[in-house]
Amino acid sequence: MVFSLYLHIARGEWKLSLCGTRSQCGGGPPVRLLGRNSGHMAIPFMIGLFYLAAFRGRICSAVFSNRVIINIGGMCYSIYLFHVLIIYAVKHFAAPLHIGQNFWVYYALQATLILPVVLLLCGTFFLLIERPCMDREWPRKLWRWGHGLMLPAARDRRAQLPD
């Protein structure tokens, strides 16, 4: 008979236990040795395995290669920056709207009202500001564009001045 020491968590307190056989120590997977409520420690590893399995599958590959999903993924930083401000602004118009007293119906209604506004405004910011700034030459291009706007006006003024 082999004896081993292990820590046992019971009711929020740590207890040192002495085990003689496998059946006395729990007799099962290592999660059982950690305590009854500690199975949640395996959840991050299980989620990681599910992600790996999902991304290798045909269905997830088809979903994540969808053009709309790719575009929303490209806009994620713009959405991250502005979603709270947009939701706060739209909430004042959308919050009073109710259909019954069910929370999920109210949540779905608010999502259908707010989500398109967030995507529209963040998509506009992405197209006008973020995407052009991804180009390494954007400062030079902006300078040329601004300079081109100013030069014709200066030429016109010079042409109108008397000699």
C-alpha positions as CSV (number, residue, x, y, z in Angstrom):
1,M,0.0,0.0,0.0
2,V,1.4,3.4,-1.1
3,F,0.6,6.5,1.0
4,S,0.7,10.0,-0.4
5,L,-0.1,13.4,0.9
6,Y,-2.3,15.9,-1.0
7,L,-4.2,19.1,-0.3
8,H,-7.9,18.9,-0.3
9,I,-10.2,21.9,-0.7
10,A,-13.5,21.5,1.2
11,R,-15.9,24.3,2.0
12,G,-13.3,27.0,1.3
13,E,-10.6,25.6,3.6
14,W,-7.5,23.7,2.8
15,K,-7.0,20.3,4.4
16,L,-4.0,18.0,4.3
17,S,-5.1,14.4,3.7
18,L,-3.2,11.1,3.8
19,C,-4.3,8.6,1.2
20,G,-3.5,4.9,1.2
21,T,-5.1,3.6,-2.0
22,R,-6.4,5.1,-5.2
23,S,-10.0,4.7,-4.1
24,Q,-9.3,6.7,-0.9
25,C,-7.8,9.5,-2.9
26,G,-10.7,9.8,-5.3
27,G,-9.9,7.1,-7.7
28,G,-10.6,9.1,-10.8
29,P,-9.3,11.8,-13.0
30,P,-6.9,14.4,-11.6
31,V,-9.8,16.9,-11.5
32,R,-11.4,14.9,-8.7
33,L,-8.2,15.2,-6.7
34,L,-8.5,18.9,-6.8
35,G,-11.9,19.0,-5.2
36,R,-15.6,18.9,-6.2
37,N,-15.8,22.5,-7.4
38,S,-12.5,22.8,-9.2
39,G,-13.5,21.3,-12.5
40,H,-13.7,24.9,-13.9
41,M,-9.9,24.9,-14.0
42,A,-10.1,22.6,-17.0
43,I,-12.5,24.9,-18.9
44,P,-9.8,27.1,-20.6
45,F,-8.0,24.1,-21.9
46,M,-11.3,22.6,-23.2
47,I,-12.2,25.9,-24.9
48,G,-8.8,25.9,-26.6
49,L,-9.3,22.4,-27.9
50,F,-12.8,23.3,-29.2
51,Y,-11.3,26.3,-31.0
52,L,-8.6,24.2,-32.6
53,A,-11.2,21.6,-33.6
54,A,-13.6,24.3,-34.9
55,F,-11.1,26.1,-37.0
56,R,-10.0,22.9,-38.7
57,G,-13.6,22.1,-39.7
58,R,-15.5,22.9,-42.9
59,I,-18.4,24.8,-41.3
60,C,-16.2,27.2,-39.3
61,S,-13.9,27.7,-42.2
62,A,-16.9,28.6,-44.4
63,V,-18.3,31.0,-41.8
64,F,-15.0,32.8,-41.1
65,S,-14.1,33.1,-44.8
66,N,-17.4,34.9,-45.5
67,R,-16.8,38.4,-46.9
68,V,-19.0,40.1,-44.3
69,I,-17.2,38.5,-41.4
70,I,-13.9,39.3,-42.9
71,N,-14.9,43.0,-43.3
72,I,-16.2,43.2,-39.7
73,G,-13.0,41.6,-38.5
74,G,-11.0,44.3,-40.4
75,M,-13.1,47.0,-38.7
76,C,-12.6,45.5,-35.2
77,Y,-10.3,48.3,-34.0
78,S,-12.8,51.0,-35.2
79,I,-15.6,49.1,-33.5
80,Y,-13.5,48.8,-30.4
81,L,-12.8,52.5,-30.3
82,F,-16.3,53.8,-30.9
83,H,-18.9,51.2,-30.0
84,V,-19.5,52.6,-26.4
85,L,-20.0,56.1,-27.6
86,I,-22.4,55.1,-30.4
87,I,-24.3,52.8,-28.1
88,Y,-24.6,55.6,-25.5
89,A,-25.9,58.0,-28.1
90,V,-28.4,55.6,-29.8
91,K,-29.6,54.3,-26.4
92,H,-31.4,57.6,-25.7
93,F,-33.6,57.0,-28.7
94,A,-33.9,53.2,-28.5
95,A,-34.2,52.6,-24.7
96,P,-37.9,53.8,-24.4
97,L,-39.0,51.3,-27.1
98,H,-40.5,48.2,-25.5
99,I,-42.4,45.1,-26.8
100,G,-43.9,43.4,-23.7
101,Q,-41.9,42.8,-20.5
102,N,-39.7,39.9,-21.7
103,F,-36.0,40.8,-21.3
104,W,-34.9,38.8,-24.3
105,V,-37.4,40.4,-26.6
106,Y,-36.3,43.8,-25.4
107,Y,-32.6,42.8,-25.8
108,A,-33.2,41.6,-29.4
109,L,-35.0,44.8,-30.2
110,Q,-32.2,47.0,-28.8
111,A,-29.6,44.9,-30.7
112,T,-31.5,45.2,-34.0
113,L,-31.7,49.0,-33.5
114,I,-28.1,49.7,-32.2
115,L,-26.0,47.1,-34.1
116,P,-26.6,48.6,-37.6
117,V,-25.8,52.1,-36.4
118,V,-22.6,50.8,-34.8
119,L,-21.6,49.0,-38.0
120,L,-22.5,51.9,-40.3
121,L,-20.6,54.6,-38.3
122,C,-17.6,52.4,-37.5
123,G,-17.5,51.2,-41.1
124,T,-17.4,54.8,-42.3
125,F,-14.6,55.6,-39.9
126,F,-12.7,52.6,-41.1
127,L,-13.1,53.4,-44.8
128,L,-12.3,57.1,-44.4
129,I,-9.6,57.2,-41.7
130,E,-8.3,53.8,-40.6
131,R,-7.8,52.1,-44.0
132,P,-6.0,55.0,-45.7
133,C,-3.7,55.3,-42.7
134,M,-2.6,51.7,-43.1
135,D,-0.6,52.7,-46.1
136,R,3.0,53.6,-45.2
137,E,2.8,56.5,-47.7
138,W,-0.3,58.1,-46.2
139,P,1.4,61.2,-44.8
140,R,3.0,62.0,-48.1
141,K,-0.3,61.4,-50.0
142,L,-2.2,63.5,-47.5
143,W,0.3,66.3,-47.9
144,R,0.0,66.1,-51.7
145,W,-3.8,66.1,-51.6
146,G,-3.8,69.1,-49.2
147,H,-1.2,70.9,-51.2
148,G,-3.1,70.3,-54.4
149,L,-6.2,71.8,-52.8
150,M,-4.3,74.9,-51.7
151,L,-2.3,75.5,-54.9
152,P,-5.1,76.1,-57.3
153,A,-6.6,78.7,-55.0
154,A,-3.3,80.5,-54.6
155,R,-2.8,80.5,-58.4
156,D,-6.3,81.9,-58.9
157,R,-5.6,84.7,-56.4
158,R,-2.3,85.6,-58.1
159,A,-4.0,85.7,-61.5
160,Q,-6.6,88.2,-60.2
161,L,-4.0,90.5,-58.6
162,P,-3.1,93.5,-60.7
163,D,0.6,93.7,-61.8
